[in-house]
Amino acid sequence: MNEDLTRGKQVQTVNNDTKIGAATGWKPEEVAIIKNTVAKGTTDLELSFFLSVAKSVNLNPFTREIWCYKDNKNNVLVFAGRDGFLKIAQRDTRWNGMTSFEVCENDEFEMDVTAGKVTHKPKFKGRGPIIGAYAILKPKGCEMPTVEWADMATYNKGWNAWKTNPADMIKKTAESHGLKKAHGITGLNSEYDFEIRNEIALPVGGEVKSDVDIAKDKIIEALDAYQGEDRETIQAMCSDKAKSGEFDLQFAKEIGKQIGLEL
């Protein structure tokens, strides 16, 4: 019996991949790979949305030009890196290049955003710590350049590439913002504006919620729509557990079953 159930689930999954692929223009085997790599945890509907966005902007999930995560409210956010934004911008007939550089504490630096002017004379000896980076773009036909500044104190995550290659990372942040603004790229989030914690996308400097807090939020939202006669009793139970510090994942799952919410 268990083997039959497993086989049935596998067949259903393959059928779903085929349907999603037919609707979005991807091969079923490509759909299967994507949902297990750069679109983990998405429902079939969310995966279809992500694949449609990838097709519409012509970015490749397999080379990680585009990917997605969910935020702490379970919304799907589609991301691109600097290279993805650059690829889109370079297809624009107005593409006219880009200038960017990191700025250090002892550099001579002035930036006039309203006039679209940057004056920068790096001191290559004793420059001091990096304080930020700028990017300048002036698409053909635009009267004013787009000048973007990324502040190191805001975006520096202090780990991985931010620790080993901080100049490159802060420049990519400024470039991503500049490319989006100068070439009108919408619907894609910059990876540099978010931190990924526990597979959840949070704005840089945003609140990090635990699995229990996320479960609480989901139960509260579900109870708003719940019409059962035991609604007030369940709400009181949840409140008591929260006040006593006994609201854990096991309790959340039990409540979820009562109100038809899968956690």
Protein Blocks (a to p, Z undefined) as FASTA:
>chain_A
ZZmmmmmmmmmmmmmmmmmmmmnopafklmmmmmmmmmghiafklmmmmmmmmmmnopaf
klopaccdddfkopacddddfklmmmmmmmpmkbgbjadddddfkbccdddfknopacdd
ddfehnbpafbdcdddddehiabdcdddddfklmmnoiajlmmmmmlmmmmmmmmmmmmm
mnopghiacfklpcceehiacdehiacddfklmmmmmmmmmmmmpcbfklmmmmmmmmmm
mmnopacfklmmmmmmmnopaZZ
